């Protein structure tokens, strides 16, 4: 069988336990899942197909389309825009902050806040620093929040404001 990013779920289920564990999903934080590329179909769809990470795509966006708007938010009646270059800068700034705090790679970072560009910057910055982001709904009970923070062994908790904390 050729390796493929374009392989049917049914074909993937022949691996592992039949549920897809170990091939489609895992609960192990540091386990890598295989990438399958069916070379015949891949060339038809995209001759330059190659796997890319989200941080790589952010960097490419910043280089290829630096002035294109990535995020726009309305605050106090005025729109604030963030282009791809600024977005990438803010994401890498967050990643550097985690490194400055000496947060070990593959640590879990909890993010809690409403839909905002800053939430995305922290989320992607966490990935850039090779840590794992996890979001908590602002509507969760305090017990549910506490469970998630301790269950994932979070090293850092990022909240939107004092009210949410």
N, C-alpha and C positions, 0 to 999 in steps of 0.2 A: 504494500500500500504506500502510495506517495504521500508526503507530508503536505497538509493543506490548511489554509485559513478558511477555505470554502469546502467544508465537509459536513455532511448531514448529521443531525443529532442522533439519528438511528445508528449511523456508522460509528459515532463516538461512543455510544452506549455499549458496544461490544467490548470496550476496555473496562478495566476496573471492576466494580461490583455490580454493574448493570444499572446503577442509578445515575451514573455519570461522575460519581465521586472519584477524584484523582485524575480525571480527564476534563471535566467541565467545571468542577468546583472543588473547593477544599475548605476545611475549617482551620487548617494549619497556616499561621501567619507567614512563615518563611518557606513554605512549599511552593515551588514553581510548577505551573501547569504547562503541558506541552502546547506548542503552536503547530498546527497542521496546515500544510500548503499542498494542495493538489496542483502540481505544476502545469498540467494541461489546461485546466480552467483558469488558473491564475493569470497566465499569459494572455488569454482571451479577454479577461476583464481589465487587467492593468499590467502592462509589461514591466513596470518598475515597482511592483508590489514588494513591500518589505515591512515587517512589523515595526511600529513606532510606539513609544510611550507617550503618555499625556504631556509630561514635561518637555519631551522632544518636540511635540506639536506646538506647544506654547512658544518655544524658542524659534521654531520655523515661522510661526505667525508674526512674531516680533521682527524677524529679519525680512520676510517677504512682503508683509503688509503692515509696516509699523504705524502708519497713520489711520488705518481703518479702525472704526469704533468697535470695541469688543463688548463694553458694558456702558449702560446709561442708566442713571438713577435720578429721580426727582426728589430734591430735598429743599424744604422751605420755599416751595414754588418755583425753584430753578433746577434745570437739568444739569447734571454733572456727567461728563463723558470721560471714559478711559479707553484710549486706543490700545492696540496690541502691544506696542512698545512699553507703554506705562504699565499695562497689566503684567507683562513679564517682569518688569523692574520691581513692582510691588510683591509679586510672588517670590522672586529670588531674595528680596529683602526679608520676607518672612522666613524663608529657608535659612538665611544667614543668622537670623535671630535665634532660631532653634539650635543652630550649630554653636553660636556664642554661648547659649545656655548649657552646652555640652549634652544635649539630648541624644542618646544613643540611636544609631540607625535602626530602623524597623520598630521603633517605639510607636505607641499609639497616641495620637493627639486628638482630643475631643473638641469639637466645635459646636457651639450653641448660639444661635442667633437667627434673626429673620433673613429672608432673601435679600442679599445685598452684595455689591461687588467685593466688599471687604471680606465677606465670608468665603467667596470664591478665591480671593488672594491667599487666605490662610489655608484653604483646602489644597490648592495646587502647590503652594509653598511647602506644605507638609510632604507632598509627593516628591518635590524637587530635593528635599533634604533626606530622601529615602526613608521617610517615616510613613505611618499608615493613618490617614484621616478617618474619623468616624463622627457623624453628626448626631446630635440629640435634638429632637423636636422641642420647640419652646413650649408646647402644650403638654409635654410629659409631666407626670406627677413627680414630686421631689424623690419619692421612693424609686421610680423608674430611672430617673437621672442618676441617682446614687448607684443603683445596680449596674448601669452601663459603664459608668466611670470606673468602678472597681473591677467589674468583670473583664473589661478590656485592658486593665492595668495601665490606665492612661498616665503618661508622664507629664503632660501639659493639658490644661483646660483653657480654651479660648471662649470667652463669652462676649456678647455684643455690648452689654452695659451692666451696671450695678443691679438694676431691677431684675434682670434674668438670673443673676447669680443668687 
